[in-house]
Amino acid sequence: MRIKKIQAKNFRQALALVKKELGADAVILSSEDKKGSRPYVEVTAAIDYDLETDNSGSYSPATVSSAGISSKSEFAELKKEIKSLMECIETMRSSGFELRLPEERKKMFNFLRERSIKDEFALKLAAKAEDTDDLEALISKEINFLPPFRSKSPGEEKVSFNGGKRIAMLIGPTGVGKTTTIAKLASKAIKEGRKVGMISIDSYKIGAAEQIRIYARMIGIPLDIVSNVESLEESIKKFYDRDIVLIDTSGRNPEDREYIKGLKDIYSTGLPIETQLLLSTSSDCDFLMSTHEYYRSLPIDYIAFTKTDEAVKLGSIYNLCRLYQKPVAYITTGQRVPGNIEFADSRRLTNLILRTGSA
């Protein structure tokens, strides 16, 4: 653990010095404007250094020596002390200790928190912005919008299906609206003059097959329902004449390891699948953040946000864009099929994030 006070002419310079001296993972404990004939900002920051182990899992001699520790028991005790200190820091942060910021930045920080933007992201935005007018530009730069099924230059995209045709699979937790979104995407593609086929490998949820059958009949496109990876490969071959093949998957809790393994089995076939991860903005923000731990092991190409019409706050869009570092494909704004899907650019998404209320 290293705690350091940094003094600089302004808050931005102080944060730059913190990053330079302690690294990007430093925790801001406090910030205070110092008055006087030569005013300055004083920032207190801390960094936790993880004690290294060798490949066998035992403690490395260099680490033990540099810490001045003579036994494994003392080493374990030091680790325990460090953990306790970090928990103390987190307690201080959660109680508002780090909010001793310059008044204008404190207002921006609170403004962002009120919109459900994660504290650490809100703090960094408040540190960069000169005023609230800057926030929109900063957030917009950090959200990459890229609509799916766009035309790409040769060599830019994954291996194409049947000479440039596309396979897209929608994944995500239970209740995000994958089947409805499949229907929305299919309707839009047909309107643009493309030939579409749908495949469902959702054999987990009762009634799911019937729902997608209804959509397929309503839209007027072929549907194949499969139960395993081998059948999926055969099904894709049937749609050789389609421009786009949309694959619906079962909705499961991402903590279910068998669910994630089943998805990985699909990728192991080598099929040129474009993956869209759907996340519901009406879900609990903590749950959405935790999903990142499970889905990040999959080759996700896009993220998409559903049920924006049901969400009170949309800061989770920014949080998840920062976590996944993937382009946003689209948002959905209701249950109507066709319709209620929006291929929003980064400025539109930023406006939704910063305003209070639903889309």
N, C-alpha and C positions, 0 to 999 in steps of 0.2 A: 504494500500500500504506500503510495506517495501522495502527499497533500501539498499543494503549492499555491501561494498568492501571487497573482500577476497584476501589475499596474501598467496602465496605458492611457493614452489621451482620450480614447473613446472605447465603447463596448466592442465594436467590430475589431479594432486592433488588439484588444485584450483577448478575444476569442482566437484570433490568429496566432497569438503567442502561446495560448493554451494548447492548441493543436500542434504547434511546432515543438513545444517542450515536453508535452505529456502524451501526444497522439490523439487520433480521432475518437478514441473510445473513452476519453476523459469525461468525468461527471462534473457538471457545474454545481457547486454547493451553494454559492451565493455571489451576488454582484451588488456593488454599492457605489453610488456617485459620491466622490469626495470634493467638498467645496473648499474655497480659499482663493488666494490670488492666482494660483495655478491649478485649476480643477482637473481631476483625473478620475478614472474608473478603476476600482479594485475588484478583481474576480478571484474567488477561491475555488480551486478545482482539485479533483483527486483521480487517481488511476490505480487499478488493481492489477498487479503483475501475477499472472498464473505461474505457479511453480512447476517446472517441467519434469516429465518422467521420460525414461528411455523406452524403447520399443517393447521391452519385456514387462513394462508396467512398474518396474522398481525405480526408486529415486536415483537420479544421476548424481555422481560424485561432485561434478562442477557446481550444480545447483545447491547441493548441501553445503559445499565449502563456502560459496559466495554468501550464503545466508548465515554462516557461522554456526551451523547446527551440527551437533556431534552424534545424534542418534535419530532413528526413524520416528521414535516416539515424540521427540522434540519437533521434528519436521511436521508430524501430524498435528501437533498442538499449534504450530504456527499457522498451518492451513485453516485450522478451526478458528483461530483468532482473526485471520483475514476475512473469513466468511462472516464472522460476527460483525466486523467493521463495515462490510459491504451491506449487510442487512440494516445496520444502523443508518447508513447513508440513504438507503431506499426508504426507510421510515421517515427520515427528514424530508426527503423529496416529496413523498406522498402527503406529508403534513403541510407542504407549502414552503419549506425552508428555502428552496432555490428561487422562490418568487421575489426575492429582494433584488429585483432588476430595476434599471432606470424606468421611470414611470411610463414613458411612451411605449417602451418594449414590453413592459408588464401588461399594458392594455392589449397589445397585439397577441401576446402569449395567451391571455385569458380569452380573447376573441376566438382564437384557434381551438382552444380546449373546449369551448362551448359548442363547437361544431364537431366534436368527437375526434379531433386530430390528436394522435398519440403525443404524450408530453415531450418526448425527446425530439420528435419531428417539429412540434410547435416551437420549442425552444430554439432550434436551429433556424427556422423561418423568421422568428422574431429577431434573432441576432443579425440576419442578413438584410432585412427590410429597413429602409429609412423611415417609412411610415406605412399606414395601412394600405395606401394606394399601391405600394410595391408588392404586396402579398400576391395579388392576382397574377402578376407577371412571373414571380418566382415559382408559384405552384404550377402554372401553365407550362413552364419550361421542363418541369420534372414529370409531367404526364405525357407519355408517348401514345398518341392515337394512331392506329393503323387498321383500317377496315379489312376484314377477311375476304378471300377470293378475288383480290385485286389482281390486275395484270402485272406480271413481274418480268424483269429482263432475264435473258438466258443465264443460268447459273446462280441466280439469286435465291430461288426457292428450293425446297426439298425435292427429292426425286419425284417427278410427277407420275400420276396414275394414268396409264393408257394415253401417253402422248400429250400431257398437259392438263389432263382432267384432275379434279381435286377430291380428296377424301377428308372429311372433317368429323372429328369425334368430340362430342360434348360430354364433359365430366363435371362432377361437383357433388356437394353434400345433398342429403335428402331435402326435398322441398324447395329447391332453388328455381324450379320451373324449366328443366331441361327439355322435356317433351314438348311443352308449349313453345319454347324458343326454337326448337327444331322446325316446328310448323311455320313459325314466323319467317325464319331464314329461307325455308323452301318456297314460301309464297313470294318473297322478294326476288329470289333467283329466277323463278318462273316469269315474273313480271318483266325481268330484264332479258327474257328470251333464252334462258338456259334450261337444259334438260336435267331433271333432278331425280335421284332415287333415295329412298330412306331404308335404313336398317335399324332394327331394335335388338339389343342384346340385354334388355331389361327383363329378366325372368324372376327378379327378386320381389318386386312390388306387385301385389294383387291388383288387377285392373289396369296395369300399365299398358299391356299389349292392346287392350280394347281402346284405350284412349288414343294411342298413336294410329290404330286402324281407322278410327273416326276421322282424324286429321288427314290421313292419306286419301281416304275417299272424298273428303270435302275439297281437298286441293287438287285431286286428280293425278296422283303420282304413284308409282309402284312402291310397295313395301315388302321387306323380307324380315322375318322374325327368326333369330338364331339363339342358341343356348350355350355355345362354346366357341373357342377361338378357331378351331378347324372349320366349323360351319360358317364363321365370319369370312374367312378367306374365300370359300366357295361362293358365298353370297356376293362378295365384291366383284367376283368374276362375272356374275350374271349381269351386272350393271356396266358392262363394257361400253355401252352406247350412251351413258349418262355423262354430262359435264361435271356435275357435283354429286357426290354421295355423302349423305349426312347420317351419322351413326349416333343413336340414342343409347345411353348407358343407365344402369341402375343407380339410384341415389342411396348412398350409404354414409354412415358416420366415418369420416376420414381416419379416425383412430382404429378402425377395423383393419387389421393387417392383411387379412385375407382379401379384402376389397382392393387395397392398394396392390397386392400381389397379382390379383386377377387382371388389373389394368396393365401392369408391367408385362404380363404374359402376352397381351395383345401387341405391345411394342416389340416384343422379342421375335415376332413374325417377320419383321423387316418391311412391313407395309408402309408406304409413304403417307402416314396419317398426320394430319394437322390437328393439334389438340387445342380446344377452347375450354378453359376452366371457368365455370359459372359460379358466381358468389352472390348471395342475396343481401342487398343493403338493408333489408328489414331485420336481418339476424342480429343477435347480440354481438357487439363489437369485439369483445374478448374471444368469443368463439371464432369469429372470422380471422382474428390474428393467429389463433392457435392452429387453424387449418394449414397455415403456411408450413408448419413443421412436417406435415404429412405429404402434401401435394408437391413440395419443392423437389422431391426425388423423381418426379415424372417429367418427361420432356414437353413442358407446356409452351405453346407458341403464343397464345393470347389469353387475356383474362377479359371477362365480360361481367357486367353488373346488372342483376335482375331486381324487379320489384322496387324500383326507385320511387314509384308512386306511393308505396306503403311506408317508406322510411321518413322519420322525423328529421334526422340529421344524416348528412352524406360524407362526413369526414373520413369514413372508412374507405372510401374510394381512393383518397390520397394515401392513407396508411398502407393499403394493399399494393398500390402502384409502386410505392417505395420499397416494400418488402420483396415483391416478386420481380420487379424490374422487367416487366413484360408489357408490350403494348396493349391498350384497351381496344377491343374489337367493336363493342356496341353496348348500349344499355337497353333495358326493357322498361316500359312505363305503364304496363297494364296487361290484362289477360286477353284482350281482343286479338283474334286471328282471322284474317291477316291484319297487320298493323301493330301499334304499340311497341315498336322497336325503333331505336334511334341510333344512327351511326354518328355519334356526337364527337366533335373535335375537342382538342384539349382546352380551348377557351370556354366552350359550353360546359365541359365537365368541371372546370374551375369555378364557374359561376354557380353551379349546383352545390359544390363543396362549401363555398363561402357563405351561401345564403342560409337562412333558417327556414325549415319547412321542407316539404316533399317536392319531387320533380313535377 
